[in-house]
Amino acid sequence: MSNTARKETRTGSVDYEKLVQTPEFLALVKSKNTFMTPYVIIFFAAYFLLPILTGYTHVLETKAIGWITWTWIYSFAMFVMTWLFATIYIKKSGSFDKDAEEIISKNIL
């Protein structure tokens, strides 16, 4: 048994250790990271800003609509943002999956 990472497919085997060094795979990883980085930064900034604003300031304590404060609106917006980002990623991941399948099919032994 060898130490190389291989997976048997219907038509052959794929050497994943060589696959991850191909220019196509590296380009796919770069495009995926380029796509995801802004969303990750925005998510973490918004996520960590909520406890900072509620714990150390009074900005979100003012009433927005009736008895509802801005804290509740901000918190609800976090759920909306999460679902929106997930939907965007699900739509984009189809192209990533297609590209990954093409790369794997080119590298079948």
C-alpha positions in Angstrom: 0.0 0.0 0.0 1.4 3.4 -1.0 1.3 6.6 1.0 -0.1 8.6 -1.9 -3.6 10.0 -1.7 -5.6 8.2 -4.4 -9.3 7.6 -5.0 -10.6 5.0 -7.4 -13.2 6.4 -9.8 -15.3 4.6 -12.3 -12.8 5.1 -15.0 -9.5 5.1 -13.1 -7.7 6.5 -10.2 -6.7 10.0 -9.3 -3.5 11.0 -7.7 -4.6 13.8 -5.5 -1.1 14.7 -4.4 -0.2 15.6 -8.0 -3.6 17.1 -8.7 -3.3 19.8 -6.0 -0.1 21.0 -7.6 -1.6 21.5 -11.1 -2.0 25.1 -12.3 -5.7 24.5 -12.9 -6.3 23.4 -9.3 -4.3 26.3 -7.9 -6.3 28.7 -10.0 -9.5 27.2 -8.7 -8.4 27.6 -5.1 -7.3 31.2 -5.8 -10.6 32.1 -7.4 -12.6 30.4 -4.6 -10.5 32.3 -2.0 -10.9 35.6 -3.9 -14.7 35.0 -4.0 -15.1 34.1 -0.3 -12.7 36.6 1.3 -14.9 39.7 1.2 -17.9 37.7 2.6 -15.8 36.3 5.4 -14.5 39.7 6.4 -17.9 41.3 6.3 -19.4 38.5 8.3 -16.8 38.6 11.1 -16.8 42.4 11.2 -20.6 42.5 11.6 -20.6 39.5 14.0 -18.0 41.0 16.4 -19.4 44.5 16.1 -22.7 43.6 17.7 -21.3 42.7 21.2 -18.9 45.7 21.0 -21.8 48.1 20.2 -24.1 46.6 22.8 -21.5 46.1 25.6 -19.5 49.3 25.4 -21.8 51.9 23.8 -25.4 53.0 23.9 -25.8 53.4 20.2 -28.1 50.5 19.7 -30.2 51.1 22.8 -32.4 53.8 21.1 -35.8 52.8 20.0 -36.3 52.3 16.3 -39.9 51.2 15.9 -42.2 51.3 18.9 -40.5 49.3 21.7 -38.0 47.6 19.3 -34.5 48.9 19.7 -31.8 48.9 17.1 -30.1 46.0 18.9 -33.0 43.7 17.8 -32.9 45.0 14.2 -29.2 44.5 14.1 -29.5 41.0 15.5 -32.2 40.1 13.0 -30.1 41.6 10.2 -27.4 39.1 11.2 -29.8 36.2 10.3 -30.7 37.9 7.0 -27.0 38.4 6.2 -26.2 34.8 7.0 -29.0 33.5 4.8 -28.0 35.9 2.0 -24.4 34.9 2.1 -25.3 31.2 2.2 -27.6 31.6 -0.9 -24.9 33.5 -2.8 -22.3 30.8 -2.0 -24.7 28.0 -3.0 -25.3 29.6 -6.3 -21.6 30.2 -7.0 -20.5 26.8 -5.7 -22.1 25.1 -8.7 -19.4 26.7 -10.9 -16.7 25.7 -8.5 -18.0 22.1 -8.5 -18.1 22.0 -12.3 -14.5 23.3 -12.5 -13.4 20.8 -9.9 -14.9 17.9 -11.8 -13.2 19.1 -15.0 -9.9 19.2 -13.2 -10.4 15.7 -11.8 -11.4 14.3 -15.2 -8.3 15.7 -16.8 -6.1 14.1 -14.1 -7.5 10.5 -14.1 -4.6 8.0 -14.4 
